[in-house]
Amino acid sequence: MRHVDRVERFVLVSFALVLSACAKVHCFHVDSQTLCAGDEVRLRWAARGLVRLEASPEHPVAGAKRSNGEERVALDRTTLFTLAARSPFRRDFREIEVVVAPPAEGYGEAATCDAEQRQISTHFTLRDTVSAGPRIELLRNELDRPLVVDKDGHSVRLAAGEESPSLRGAPVTGAWTLTSPLAPEETCDEALESIGEYLQITVDMGCGS
Amino acid sequence: MPGIQGIETIVVLMLENRSFDNVLGHLRHPSYGNRSEVDGLVDPNDTTAYDNFYNRRRYKPFGTADEELRTDLPHERDTIAEQLDVKNGRPTMRGFVRSYVNATGNVVQKPPPMGFITPKWLPVTGFLAEHYLVCNRWFSPLPTGTQPNRAMAFTGCSLIDDNVKGFIPCRDLVFDWLERKNVRWRVYHHGFPFFMLFSGSLDHVLSDRFRSIRYLAPDMQSEPLDQTPQVIFIEPEYADSPVHFGFTPNDNHPPLAMGPGEVLLREVYEALTRNPEKWKRTMLIVTYDEHGGYFDHVKPPAIRTDPPQGAQYKGGAFEHLGVRVPTLIVSPWVAPRSVHDGLFDHTSILQLLAEQFGGGADDYSSEVTARRAKGIRSASEVIDLSAPRTDVPQAPLGVIRTTSYVASGAHGPVNDDQSAFVAAARSVRAHDQRRALDKYPELAHLPD
């Protein structure tokens, strides 16, 4: 019996050593990277080795963790989460910073040109980058050309450099379409080059009272 | 080229893995250098031109201290293609953050590739930029990693399009060309020189032409003019080297901070300027092999590089030059606080050698001549004075912040370049153990 115990123990220790020798973070995700103070965010991870979640600034969620897991945490300030996996021979980590109530964020995507419609445009949906909390305070067009912003069916026209409170209170999440008309005589190629191929919008954010 | 004939010694110091904007971008920023003639960064909040995007979110360049990073940045052929983010045939330079996140999984507000180092952390680089010449448009030759770009610099072409784990295949090292032209040359190295990684280099790296960096200053001080090398290559201590013995890595390769590299720059400058008679005949080129994954805002020109005969490219021809790198020309033959807007890459050095020691800029190789025909100029064009300056500005003497460093390969190679260093070092040891250990004592610490 004692011999069997020893064999089992040897196998277990060897197995644990092999596992920990290959420490690796396979994935580390949050479901929102921008949110309002008090909003919850879900952290999910899968790793191998001795796993620890660190937070800066400190947060009660930090500490030793199982290899695979998830936790929901409420944040009141911007926090950098680091998931670290350790073994005697290797260390691996992933970092995700969750931003709480930033004054503004910019969003954009590569544009395409419609020669018949004589416009350049792009469309994107913000869902996993922003939680439902942050609201639009102001839209700012920082491009050197006019921009039509369509957000969930509501449209705003902004001249170059112009800002507008038209969509104040609407959530930042949702479907965005950015369009810019071609100037007379302007070609698609010239229009796309003028914006460095990407259309973008700056959103001043608020989290309500 | 008014003064090029007055230059008798060309010194090349090629460091590792920094973009122009990472190191010199601050020179244009209104809060720092405010030098509009330098093609660095304006305030990133005043332009959308630098904006990078990941998951639709925008990221701008930001000023940073010279800090050791937690990881290296991606800089292989495929990840650099992601960084250039070519659309409609034009690099947008908007994919640096995406490449970083895809490679590391790290999503932070200030992704390291977008950092530009503020001037107080780079006192020697800043000093050289202030008193000598900045090249505004010096690019790495190929949008790929270290080995192909160093092959371009020191052989004129690259038979590989990404790093390899063993010897770097090449036709003809710059040393072979120099010897055919009866040019005196020497390499001053710290630990293992990078030249060791090139196939056919073993006898060179074991020869007397490879000398410890510790001899640079005394040689410059005391060696007679007619025995001073006409071409000097200075090899830093490489972070990718498997063994460090007596030297801290100072090649500026991330995750290493630049403090040790700043100390190296100061030591080299002080050694070269120690003897005024030699200094007035000297041109020091400080450059970087490639950008190392750091953002740069200048789009690399569309200059195509076809695979040369016998090449082992996995990805076909390169359609653009690589990302722009910081390059300083330090010589009494350039005006203080000057810039040059000519188009250069590392083969510009080979054109310069051919002009100085051969039959003209086209006398290096057919590949270098082909690049010249596509617009790559000779480095001789930066020489803009007809007589050498007599002032020798004093390098800053203050303490330079350095950080301790543990090689990432401490538990074995983690990338192809580290594997190549290990393989080359073992080959040198096997080639001639006595000479090898005599010249590179760190070989005694290299695991079998």
Chai-1 contact restraints between the chains, C-beta under 6 A:
chainA,res_idxA,chainB,res_idxB,connection_type,confidence,min_distance_angstrom,max_distance_angstrom,comment,restraint_id
A,F89,B,H411,contact,1.0,0.0,6.0,A-B,restraint_1
A,R94,B,G105,contact,1.0,0.0,6.0,A-B,restraint_2
A,E95,B,N106,contact,1.0,0.0,6.0,A-B,restraint_3
A,E95,B,V108,contact,1.0,0.0,6.0,A-B,restraint_4
A,I96,B,V107,contact,1.0,0.0,6.0,A-B,restraint_5
A,E97,B,V108,contact,1.0,0.0,6.0,A-B,restraint_6
A,E97,B,Q109,contact,1.0,0.0,6.0,A-B,restraint_7
A,G106,B,R58,contact,1.0,0.0,6.0,A-B,restraint_8
A,Y107,B,R56,contact,1.0,0.0,6.0,A-B,restraint_9
A,G108,B,F53,contact,1.0,0.0,6.0,A-B,restraint_10
A,G108,B,R58,contact,1.0,0.0,6.0,A-B,restraint_11
A,E109,B,R56,contact,1.0,0.0,6.0,A-B,restraint_12
A,F124,B,R56,contact,1.0,0.0,6.0,A-B,restraint_13
A,T129,B,N55,contact,1.0,0.0,6.0,A-B,restraint_14
A,T129,B,R57,contact,1.0,0.0,6.0,A-B,restraint_15
A,E142,B,T48,contact,1.0,0.0,6.0,A-B,restraint_16
A,L192,B,N88,contact,1.0,0.0,6.0,A-B,restraint_17
A,G196,B,T92,contact,1.0,0.0,6.0,A-B,restraint_18
A,E197,B,K87,contact,1.0,0.0,6.0,A-B,restraint_19
A,E197,B,T92,contact,1.0,0.0,6.0,A-B,restraint_20
